[in-house]
Amino acid sequence: MAAANVTDGRVFRAVSRHGTAWGRGISENVVWYVVRDCARRVELEHAAPHDLRRICAKLCHVNGGELEQIQFLLGHASVLTAERYLGCKQNLEEPVNDRFGCLFERKCLERC
């Protein structure tokens, strides 16, 4: 940000052919053009910005990202939306807290 002299506003901005930044951001069309151009370079026919967003979320999930973190990353109001987005469900039949074993049984509590 320092090299681009960006002190406030959006990081990505329109740039004139003279190399000077102008405006407060880029349009949705610019994002589409950039994604389409990059997709062509890697020989992908049908790639959209939303596809990249979904891929990012799925990569985060596969690499151990918590649903709540991914929900925050995507800006979803509900973790259920993030679940649908990822095509996964939380395992409510075997919740992680069931793995605590005897922690809450009387004989185990007496030993602690």
N, CA, C and O atoms as a MOPAC input file, in Angstrom:
PM7 MOZYME 1SCF
protein

 N      0.81900 1    -1.18800 1     0.00000 1
 C      0.00000 1     0.00000 1     0.00000 1
 C      0.86600 1     1.25700 1     0.00000 1
 O      0.49500 1     2.27500 1    -0.58400 1
 N      2.00600 1     1.18000 1     0.65000 1
 C      2.88900 1     2.35200 1     0.68500 1
 C      3.45600 1     2.63700 1    -0.70400 1
 O      3.51500 1     3.79300 1    -1.12300 1
 N      3.87400 1     1.58800 1    -1.42000 1
 C      4.45100 1     1.77500 1    -2.75200 1
 C      3.44000 1     2.36700 1    -3.72500 1
 O      3.79900 1     3.12300 1    -4.62700 1
 N      2.17000 1     2.01500 1    -3.53100 1
 C      1.11700 1     2.52800 1    -4.41400 1
 C      0.53900 1     3.83700 1    -3.90000 1
 O     -0.34900 1     4.41700 1    -4.52500 1
 N      1.04600 1     4.30400 1    -2.75600 1
 C      0.57800 1     5.54200 1    -2.14900 1
 C     -0.92500 1     5.49200 1    -1.84100 1
 O     -1.64800 1     6.46900 1    -2.04200 1
 N     -1.37100 1     4.34300 1    -1.35500 1
 C     -2.77300 1     4.17500 1    -0.95800 1
 C     -2.84300 1     4.35000 1     0.55000 1
 O     -2.32200 1     3.52800 1     1.30300 1
 N     -3.47900 1     5.40900 1     0.98100 1
 C     -3.58700 1     5.67800 1     2.41400 1
 C     -4.98900 1     5.45700 1     2.94800 1
 O     -5.17500 1     5.28300 1     4.15200 1
 N     -5.97400 1     5.46200 1     2.06700 1
 C     -7.34600 1     5.19100 1     2.49100 1
 C     -8.14200 1     4.68600 1     1.29600 1
 O     -7.67800 1     4.73400 1     0.15600 1
 N     -9.31600 1     4.21600 1     1.56700 1
 C    -10.16600 1     3.70800 1     0.48900 1
 C     -9.78700 1     2.29800 1     0.08600 1
 O     -9.11800 1     1.58200 1     0.83000 1
 N    -10.21200 1     1.91800 1    -1.07300 1
 C     -9.99300 1     0.56300 1    -1.57100 1
 C     -8.57500 1     0.38000 1    -2.10600 1
 O     -7.94100 1     1.31900 1    -2.58700 1
 N     -8.11000 1    -0.84300 1    -2.00700 1
 C     -6.76300 1    -1.15400 1    -2.48500 1
 C     -6.74500 1    -1.20800 1    -4.00800 1
 O     -5.84500 1    -0.65300 1    -4.63800 1
 N     -7.73200 1    -1.87300 1    -4.60100 1
 C     -7.78800 1    -1.98900 1    -6.05200 1
 C     -8.52100 1    -0.79000 1    -6.62400 1
 O     -9.64900 1    -0.48800 1    -6.23600 1
 N     -7.86300 1    -0.11500 1    -7.55100 1
 C     -8.42600 1     1.09800 1    -8.14500 1
 C     -8.16900 1     1.09200 1    -9.64300 1
 O     -7.29000 1     0.38600 1   -10.13700 1
 N     -8.93600 1     1.87200 1   -10.33900 1
 C     -8.71500 1     2.03000 1   -11.77300 1
 C     -7.41200 1     2.78300 1   -11.98200 1
 O     -7.05400 1     3.65900 1   -11.19500 1
 N     -6.69900 1     2.42900 1   -13.06200 1
 C     -5.43500 1     3.08400 1   -13.38500 1
 C     -5.53000 1     3.58500 1   -14.81600 1
 O     -5.92300 1     2.85000 1   -15.72200 1
 N     -5.16700 1     4.84000 1   -15.00600 1
 C     -5.20300 1     5.42100 1   -16.35500 1
 C     -4.06100 1     4.85700 1   -17.19200 1
 O     -3.15700 1     4.21200 1   -16.66100 1
 N     -4.10000 1     5.09700 1   -18.48500 1
 C     -3.02200 1     4.60000 1   -19.33800 1
 C     -1.70200 1     5.30800 1   -19.05200 1
 O     -0.65300 1     4.87200 1   -19.52700 1
 N     -1.74000 1     6.38900 1   -18.28500 1
 C     -0.52800 1     7.10000 1   -17.88000 1
 C      0.02700 1     6.55300 1   -16.56300 1
 O      1.06400 1     7.00900 1   -16.08100 1
 N     -0.68200 1     5.56000 1   -15.98100 1
 C     -0.20200 1     4.92900 1   -14.76300 1
 C     -0.65100 1     5.57700 1   -13.46800 1
 O     -0.16300 1     5.21400 1   -12.39700 1
 N     -1.56800 1     6.52400 1   -13.54100 1
 C     -2.03400 1     7.16600 1   -12.32100 1
 C     -3.37100 1     6.56600 1   -11.88900 1
 O     -4.25800 1     6.32700 1   -12.70800 1
 N     -3.49100 1     6.33300 1   -10.59500 1
 C     -4.73800 1     5.79100 1   -10.04700 1
 C     -5.79000 1     6.88500 1   -10.00000 1
 O     -5.48600 1     8.05200 1    -9.75200 1
 N     -7.03100 1     6.48800 1   -10.24200 1
 C     -8.12000 1     7.45200 1   -10.13700 1
 C     -9.35600 1     6.72500 1    -9.63100 1
 O     -9.49300 1     5.51400 1    -9.80400 1
 N    -10.22200 1     7.45200 1    -9.02600 1
 C    -11.44800 1     6.86400 1    -8.49800 1
 C    -11.24300 1     6.22600 1    -7.13900 1
 O    -10.14700 1     6.25200 1    -6.57900 1
 N    -12.31500 1     5.65300 1    -6.62100 1
 C    -12.28800 1     5.05100 1    -5.29200 1
 C    -12.30000 1     3.52600 1    -5.33500 1
 O    -12.30100 1     2.89300 1    -4.27900 1
 N    -12.31000 1     2.92600 1    -6.50100 1
 C    -12.32200 1     1.47000 1    -6.58800 1
 C    -12.46400 1     1.03300 1    -8.02700 1
 O    -12.30000 1     1.83600 1    -8.94600 1
 N    -12.76900 1    -0.23300 1    -8.22600 1
 C    -12.99400 1    -0.75000 1    -9.56800 1
 C    -14.42100 1    -1.27100 1    -9.66600 1
 O    -15.05200 1    -1.59800 1    -8.66100 1
 N    -14.90400 1    -1.33800 1   -10.87000 1
 C    -16.28600 1    -1.77700 1   -11.06800 1
 C    -16.36200 1    -3.30500 1   -11.12700 1
 O    -15.35100 1    -3.99300 1   -11.26300 1
 N    -17.56600 1    -3.79900 1   -11.02200 1
 C    -17.81200 1    -5.23200 1   -11.13700 1
 C    -17.37400 1    -5.73600 1   -12.51600 1
 O    -16.87000 1    -6.85200 1   -12.64200 1
 N    -17.56700 1    -4.91300 1   -13.54000 1
 C    -17.15200 1    -5.30100 1   -14.89400 1
 C    -15.65000 1    -5.51000 1   -14.99100 1
 O    -15.19400 1    -6.42200 1   -15.68100 1
 N    -14.88400 1    -4.68300 1   -14.31500 1
 C    -13.42900 1    -4.83100 1   -14.33800 1
 C    -13.04200 1    -6.18400 1   -13.74300 1
 O    -12.18100 1    -6.87900 1   -14.28200 1
 N    -13.67700 1    -6.55600 1   -12.63400 1
 C    -13.39500 1    -7.85700 1   -12.01400 1
 C    -13.69800 1    -8.97900 1   -13.00200 1
 O    -12.90200 1    -9.90800 1   -13.14700 1
 N    -14.84500 1    -8.90000 1   -13.68600 1
 C    -15.20100 1    -9.91300 1   -14.67000 1
 C    -14.15600 1   -10.00100 1   -15.78100 1
 O    -13.75200 1   -11.10100 1   -16.16100 1
 N    -13.71200 1    -8.85400 1   -16.30900 1
 C    -12.72500 1    -8.85700 1   -17.38600 1
 C    -11.40200 1    -9.46800 1   -16.93400 1
 O    -10.79100 1   -10.24300 1   -17.67000 1
 N    -10.96500 1    -9.12700 1   -15.74700 1
 C     -9.70300 1    -9.65600 1   -15.22600 1
 C     -9.80000 1   -11.16900 1   -15.04800 1
 O     -8.90200 1   -11.90300 1   -15.46100 1
 N    -10.88700 1   -11.63600 1   -14.43500 1
 C    -11.05600 1   -13.07800 1   -14.22200 1
 C    -11.13800 1   -13.80600 1   -15.56100 1
 O    -10.51300 1   -14.85100 1   -15.74000 1
 N    -11.89800 1   -13.26100 1   -16.49200 1
 C    -12.04000 1   -13.90800 1   -17.79800 1
 C    -10.69100 1   -13.98500 1   -18.52100 1
 O    -10.36100 1   -15.01000 1   -19.11800 1
 N     -9.91200 1   -12.89500 1   -18.46200 1
 C     -8.61100 1   -12.87600 1   -19.11600 1
 C     -7.66200 1   -13.89600 1   -18.48800 1
 O     -6.97600 1   -14.62900 1   -19.20100 1
 N     -7.62300 1   -13.94500 1   -17.17200 1
 C     -6.75000 1   -14.90400 1   -16.48100 1
 C     -7.20500 1   -16.33900 1   -16.73800 1
 O     -6.37300 1   -17.23200 1   -16.89800 1
 N     -8.51400 1   -16.56700 1   -16.78000 1
 C     -9.03900 1   -17.91300 1   -17.05400 1
 C     -8.62900 1   -18.37500 1   -18.45000 1
 O     -8.28200 1   -19.54100 1   -18.63900 1
 N     -8.66600 1   -17.49100 1   -19.40300 1
 C     -8.24100 1   -17.84400 1   -20.77000 1
 C     -6.76700 1   -18.23900 1   -20.80000 1
 O     -6.37700 1   -19.17000 1   -21.50500 1
 N     -5.95700 1   -17.52100 1   -20.03000 1
 C     -4.51600 1   -17.82100 1   -20.00700 1
 C     -4.22800 1   -19.21900 1   -19.47900 1
 O     -3.27200 1   -19.86000 1   -19.91600 1
 N     -5.04000 1   -19.69500 1   -18.54600 1
 C     -4.83100 1   -21.04700 1   -17.99900 1
 C     -5.78300 1   -22.04900 1   -18.64400 1
 O     -5.96400 1   -23.16100 1   -18.14800 1
 N     -6.38800 1   -21.63900 1   -19.75600 1
 C     -7.24800 1   -22.48600 1   -20.57300 1
 C     -8.48500 1   -23.00000 1   -19.84200 1
 O     -8.86900 1   -24.16000 1   -19.99100 1
 N     -9.09900 1   -22.13000 1   -19.05500 1
 C    -10.40300 1   -22.41400 1   -18.44300 1
 C    -11.45400 1   -21.66000 1   -19.23700 1
 O    -11.35800 1   -20.44600 1   -19.42200 1
 N    -12.44400 1   -22.37800 1   -19.69700 1
 C    -13.47100 1   -21.74900 1   -20.51800 1
 C    -14.47000 1   -20.93000 1   -19.70900 1
 O    -14.79200 1   -19.79700 1   -20.06600 1
 N    -14.94800 1   -21.50900 1   -18.63100 1
 C    -16.05300 1   -20.87600 1   -17.90200 1
 C    -15.65200 1   -20.63800 1   -16.44400 1
 O    -15.90400 1   -21.48100 1   -15.58300 1
 N    -15.04600 1   -19.52500 1   -16.17900 1
 C    -14.68700 1   -19.15400 1   -14.80900 1
 C    -15.23700 1   -17.76800 1   -14.53200 1
 O    -15.10000 1   -16.85000 1   -15.34100 1
 N    -15.85500 1   -17.63900 1   -13.38100 1
 C    -16.43700 1   -16.36700 1   -12.96400 1
 C    -15.86100 1   -15.98000 1   -11.60600 1
 O    -15.34900 1   -16.84300 1   -10.89300 1
 N    -15.93300 1   -14.72000 1   -11.23700 1
 C    -15.43200 1   -14.30100 1    -9.92900 1
 C    -16.03900 1   -15.10800 1    -8.78400 1
 O    -15.35700 1   -15.41800 1    -7.80700 1
 N    -17.31300 1   -15.44400 1    -8.90700 1
 C    -17.96600 1   -16.20600 1    -7.84500 1
 C    -17.35700 1   -17.60700 1    -7.72200 1
 O    -17.28400 1   -18.15600 1    -6.62200 1
 N    -16.92600 1   -18.18000 1    -8.83700 1
 C    -16.25800 1   -19.48600 1    -8.80000 1
 C    -14.97500 1   -19.40100 1    -7.98600 1
 O    -14.66900 1   -20.30400 1    -7.20700 1
 N    -14.23100 1   -18.32800 1    -8.16200 1
 C    -12.99100 1   -18.15000 1    -7.41000 1
 C    -13.26300 1   -17.98400 1    -5.92200 1
 O    -12.50100 1   -18.47200 1    -5.08700 1
 N    -14.33700 1   -17.30300 1    -5.59800 1
 C    -14.74300 1   -17.12500 1    -4.19900 1
 C    -15.07600 1   -18.47200 1    -3.56900 1
 O    -14.66400 1   -18.76200 1    -2.44600 1
 N    -15.82800 1   -19.29200 1    -4.30200 1
 C    -16.20700 1   -20.62000 1    -3.80800 1
 C    -14.96600 1   -21.51100 1    -3.67100 1
 O    -14.83500 1   -22.23600 1    -2.68500 1
 N    -14.06000 1   -21.46200 1    -4.64900 1
 C    -12.83600 1   -22.26300 1    -4.58000 1
 C    -11.99800 1   -21.85600 1    -3.37600 1
 O    -11.47000 1   -22.71600 1    -2.67000 1
 N    -11.87200 1   -20.57600 1    -3.13900 1
 C    -11.12200 1   -20.08800 1    -1.97800 1
 C    -11.71800 1   -20.64900 1    -0.68700 1
 O    -10.99100 1   -21.12800 1     0.18300 1
 N    -13.04000 1   -20.58600 1    -0.56900 1
 C    -13.71500 1   -21.08700 1     0.63300 1
 C    -13.49300 1   -22.59200 1     0.79200 1
 O    -13.22900 1   -23.06600 1     1.89700 1
 N    -13.60000 1   -23.34200 1    -0.30700 1
 C    -13.41300 1   -24.79100 1    -0.22800 1
 C    -11.97700 1   -25.14500 1     0.12300 1
 O    -11.74800 1   -26.07700 1     0.89400 1
 N    -11.00600 1   -24.42300 1    -0.42300 1
 C     -9.61200 1   -24.67800 1    -0.07300 1
 C     -9.35400 1   -24.38900 1     1.40500 1
 O     -8.62000 1   -25.12500 1     2.06400 1
 N     -9.94600 1   -23.33900 1     1.91400 1
 C     -9.81400 1   -23.02800 1     3.34400 1
 C    -10.39200 1   -24.16300 1     4.18400 1
 O     -9.79400 1   -24.57600 1     5.17800 1
 N    -11.55900 1   -24.66500 1     3.77700 1
 C    -12.23100 1   -25.73100 1     4.52400 1
 C    -11.42200 1   -27.02800 1     4.48600 1
 O    -11.23200 1   -27.66800 1     5.52000 1
 N    -10.94600 1   -27.41700 1     3.30600 1
 C    -10.17300 1   -28.65000 1     3.14500 1
 C     -8.88400 1   -28.59000 1     3.96800 1
 O     -8.40500 1   -29.61500 1     4.45500 1
 N     -8.33300 1   -27.40100 1     4.11900 1
 C     -7.08600 1   -27.24600 1     4.86300 1
 C     -7.29900 1   -26.92100 1     6.33200 1
 O     -6.41500 1   -26.37500 1     6.99200 1
 N     -8.48400 1   -27.26200 1     6.84100 1
 C     -8.73400 1   -27.16700 1     8.28100 1
 C     -9.38400 1   -25.89100 1     8.75500 1
 O     -9.50500 1   -25.68500 1     9.96200 1
 N     -9.80300 1   -25.03100 1     7.86000 1
 C    -10.47100 1   -23.79800 1     8.27900 1
 C    -11.80300 1   -24.09700 1     8.95300 1
 O    -12.57500 1   -24.92900 1     8.47700 1
 N    -12.06100 1   -23.43300 1    10.03100 1
 C    -13.32400 1   -23.60400 1    10.75700 1
 C    -14.45200 1   -22.96600 1     9.96500 1
 O    -14.25100 1   -21.96400 1     9.27900 1
 N    -15.63000 1   -23.54700 1    10.06200 1
 C    -16.78900 1   -22.99800 1     9.35300 1
 C    -17.03700 1   -21.54900 1     9.73800 1
 O    -17.39000 1   -20.73200 1     8.88700 1
 N    -16.85500 1   -21.22300 1    11.01000 1
 C    -17.10000 1   -19.85500 1    11.46700 1
 C    -16.11300 1   -18.88200 1    10.83900 1
 O    -16.47700 1   -17.74900 1    10.52200 1
 N    -14.86100 1   -19.31300 1    10.65400 1
 C    -13.86500 1   -18.46200 1    10.00500 1
 C    -14.22700 1   -18.24000 1     8.53900 1
 O    -14.11400 1   -17.13000 1     8.01900 1
 N    -14.66000 1   -19.30400 1     7.88600 1
 C    -15.03800 1   -19.20800 1     6.47800 1
 C    -16.28100 1   -18.35100 1     6.33000 1
 O    -16.39500 1   -17.56800 1     5.38600 1
 N    -17.21200 1   -18.49700 1     7.26300 1
 C    -18.41400 1   -17.65700 1     7.26900 1
 C    -18.02100 1   -16.18900 1     7.33300 1
 O    -18.57300 1   -15.36600 1     6.60300 1
 N    -17.06900 1   -15.85500 1     8.20200 1
 C    -16.60600 1   -14.47700 1     8.34400 1
 C    -15.90900 1   -14.01200 1     7.06700 1
 O    -16.14100 1   -12.89500 1     6.60300 1
 N    -15.05200 1   -14.87000 1     6.49600 1
 C    -14.33600 1   -14.54600 1     5.26300 1
 C    -15.30800 1   -14.20800 1     4.13700 1
 O    -15.09500 1   -13.25000 1     3.39300 1
 N    -16.37300 1   -14.99700 1     4.01500 1
 C    -17.34000 1   -14.80400 1     2.94000 1
 C    -18.35100 1   -13.70100 1     3.23600 1
 O    -19.04800 1   -13.22700 1     2.33900 1
 N    -18.42200 1   -13.30200 1     4.49300 1
 C    -19.37700 1   -12.26000 1     4.86700 1
 C    -20.80000 1   -12.77300 1     5.00500 1
 O    -21.75600 1   -12.00900 1     4.86800 1
 N    -20.94400 1   -14.06400 1     5.27700 1
 C    -22.28200 1   -14.63900 1     5.45700 1
 C    -22.80800 1   -14.34500 1     6.85200 1
 O    -22.05500 1   -14.36000 1     7.82600 1
 N    -24.10200 1   -14.07700 1     6.94300 1
 C    -24.71700 1   -13.78200 1     8.23200 1
 C    -24.87400 1   -15.04000 1     9.07100 1
 O    -24.87300 1   -14.96800 1    10.30000 1
 N    -25.00600 1   -16.18400 1     8.42900 1
 C    -25.25300 1   -17.42800 1     9.13900 1
 C    -24.24100 1   -18.48700 1     8.72600 1
 O    -23.82300 1   -18.54600 1     7.57000 1
 N    -23.85100 1   -19.32700 1     9.68700 1
 C    -22.96200 1   -20.43600 1     9.38300 1
 C    -23.67100 1   -21.43800 1     8.46900 1
 O    -23.01400 1   -22.16300 1     7.72300 1
 N    -24.99700 1   -21.48400 1     8.52100 1
 C    -25.76300 1   -22.37400 1     7.64200 1
 C    -25.56800 1   -21.99200 1     6.17900 1
 O    -25.50500 1   -22.85900 1     5.30700 1
 N    -25.47500 1   -20.69600 1     5.91600 1
 C    -25.22600 1   -20.23600 1     4.55100 1
 C    -23.85000 1   -20.69700 1     4.09300 1
 O    -23.68900 1   -21.14000 1     2.95600 1
 N    -22.86400 1   -20.59800 1     4.96600 1
 C    -21.51400 1   -21.05100 1     4.62900 1
 C    -21.51100 1   -22.55800 1     4.36800 1
 O    -20.82200 1   -23.02500 1     3.46100 1
 N    -22.27400 1   -23.32200 1     5.15400 1
 C    -22.37500 1   -24.77200 1     4.94000 1
 C    -22.94000 1   -25.07000 1     3.55800 1
 O    -22.39700 1   -25.89700 1     2.82500 1
 N    -24.02000 1   -24.40100 1     3.20600 1
 C    -24.62700 1   -24.61600 1     1.88700 1
 C    -23.65700 1   -24.21000 1     0.78400 1
 O    -23.56300 1   -24.87600 1    -0.24700 1
 N    -22.95400 1   -23.14000 1     1.00200 1
 C    -21.98800 1   -22.62700 1     0.03300 1
 C    -20.88700 1   -23.64600 1    -0.22300 1
 O    -20.46300 1   -23.84400 1    -1.36200 1
 N    -20.42900 1   -24.28800 1     0.84500 1
 C    -19.34900 1   -25.26700 1     0.74500 1
 C    -19.84800 1   -26.64700 1     0.34300 1
 O    -19.06300 1   -27.49900 1    -0.07300 1
 N    -21.14300 1   -26.86600 1     0.46700 1
 C    -21.68800 1   -28.18200 1     0.16800 1
 C    -21.35600 1   -29.18900 1     1.24300 1
 O    -21.17200 1   -30.37300 1     0.95900 1
 N    -21.27900 1   -28.72100 1     2.48800 1
 C    -20.97200 1   -29.62000 1     3.59900 1
 C    -21.93300 1   -29.34300 1     4.74700 1
 O    -22.64900 1   -28.34300 1     4.75300 1
 N    -21.93100 1   -30.22700 1     5.69100 1
 C    -22.76400 1   -30.08000 1     6.88000 1
 C    -21.88500 1   -30.32600 1     8.09800 1
 O    -20.91300 1   -31.07900 1     8.04400 1
 N    -22.24900 1   -29.67900 1     9.18700 1
 C    -21.57500 1   -29.98100 1    10.44400 1
 C    -22.04300 1   -31.35200 1    10.90700 1
 O    -23.18700 1   -31.73500 1    10.66500 1
 N    -21.17300 1   -32.08000 1    11.56200 1
 C    -21.51200 1   -33.40200 1    12.06200 1
 C    -22.19200 1   -33.26400 1    13.41800 1
 O    -21.53100 1   -33.27500 1    14.45600 1
 N    -23.50900 1   -33.13600 1    13.40400 1
 C    -24.24600 1   -32.95700 1    14.65100 1
 C    -24.58700 1   -34.28400 1    15.30800 1
 O    -24.98300 1   -34.31100 1    16.47400 1
 N    -24.43900 1   -35.39300 1    14.57700 1
 C    -24.69900 1   -36.71400 1    15.16000 1
 C    -23.56000 1   -37.13800 1    16.07300 1
 O    -23.77800 1   -37.86600 1    17.04100 1
 N    -22.35500 1   -36.69400 1    15.77600 1
 C    -21.19100 1   -36.99500 1    16.61000 1
 C    -20.46100 1   -35.70000 1    16.93400 1
 O    -19.38200 1   -35.44900 1    16.39800 1
 N    -21.03700 1   -34.87300 1    17.80700 1
 C    -20.39600 1   -33.59200 1    18.11800 1
 C    -19.03600 1   -33.77400 1    18.77600 1
 O    -18.79700 1   -34.75300 1    19.48400 1
 N    -18.16400 1   -32.83100 1    18.53400 1
 C    -16.80100 1   -32.91300 1    19.03800 1
 C    -16.75900 1   -32.99700 1    20.56200 1
 O    -15.86100 1   -33.63100 1    21.11600 1
 N    -17.70300 1   -32.37700 1    21.23900 1
 C    -17.69400 1   -32.42400 1    22.70500 1
 C    -18.02900 1   -33.80900 1    23.24600 1
 O    -17.80400 1   -34.06500 1    24.42900 1
 N    -18.56300 1   -34.71900 1    22.41400 1
 C    -18.78400 1   -36.09500 1    22.85200 1
 C    -17.46800 1   -36.83900 1    23.00200 1
 O    -17.43200 1   -37.90700 1    23.61300 1
 N    -16.40000 1   -36.30400 1    22.46300 1
 C    -15.09300 1   -36.95400 1    22.54800 1
 C    -14.41000 1   -36.72000 1    23.89800 1
 O    -13.32500 1   -37.24200 1    24.15400 1
 N    -15.05000 1   -35.93800 1    24.74600 1
 C    -14.45700 1   -35.65500 1    26.05000 1
 C    -14.43000 1   -36.89300 1    26.93900 1
 O    -13.72500 1   -36.92800 1    27.94700 1
 N    -15.19800 1   -37.89800 1    26.56200 1
 C    -15.19100 1   -39.16200 1    27.30300 1
 C    -15.72800 1   -38.99800 1    28.71100 1
 O    -16.82500 1   -38.48300 1    28.92700 1
 N    -14.92500 1   -39.45000 1    29.66300 1
 C    -15.41200 1   -39.51600 1    31.04800 1
 C    -15.20300 1   -38.21800 1    31.81600 1
 O    -15.37000 1   -38.21300 1    33.03500 1
 N    -14.85900 1   -37.16100 1    31.18800 1
 C    -14.57300 1   -35.92400 1    31.92200 1
 C    -15.69600 1   -35.50600 1    32.85600 1
 O    -15.45600 1   -34.91800 1    33.91000 1
 N    -16.91900 1   -35.81300 1    32.46100 1
 C    -18.04800 1   -35.33800 1    33.25900 1
 C    -18.72300 1   -36.45000 1    34.05400 1
 O    -19.77300 1   -36.22600 1    34.65700 1
 N    -18.13300 1   -37.65200 1    34.06300 1
 C    -18.66800 1   -38.73700 1    34.87700 1
 C    -18.15400 1   -38.57700 1    36.30000 1
 O    -17.06100 1   -38.05500 1    36.51900 1
 N    -18.94100 1   -39.02600 1    37.25800 1
 C    -18.61000 1   -38.84700 1    38.67400 1
 C    -17.24200 1   -39.41500 1    39.03100 1
 O    -16.44600 1   -38.73100 1    39.67400 1
 N    -16.94500 1   -40.67100 1    38.62100 1
 C    -15.66300 1   -41.28700 1    38.99900 1
 C    -14.48100 1   -40.52800 1    38.40100 1
 O    -13.41300 1   -40.45400 1    39.00900 1
 N    -14.67400 1   -39.97200 1    37.22300 1
 C    -13.60000 1   -39.21400 1    36.58100 1
 C    -13.41200 1   -37.87900 1    37.30500 1
 O    -12.28400 1   -37.41400 1    37.46400 1
 N    -14.49200 1   -37.27600 1    37.73400 1
 C    -14.42000 1   -35.97700 1    38.42500 1
 C    -13.75000 1   -36.13700 1    39.78900 1
 O    -13.05700 1   -35.23600 1    40.26000 1
 N    -13.96500 1   -37.30200 1    40.41800 1
 C    -13.36100 1   -37.52800 1    41.73500 1
 C    -11.84000 1   -37.63500 1    41.63500 1
 O    -11.12600 1   -37.25800 1    42.56400 1
 N    -11.34700 1   -38.15100 1    40.50200 1
 C     -9.90200 1   -38.26700 1    40.30600 1
 C     -9.25400 1   -36.90800 1    40.04000 1
 O     -8.07400 1   -36.72600 1    40.34000 1
 N     -9.97000 1   -35.99300 1    39.50800 1
 C     -9.39500 1   -34.69300 1    39.12200 1
 C     -9.11500 1   -33.79700 1    40.27300 1
 O     -8.63300 1   -32.68000 1    40.08300 1

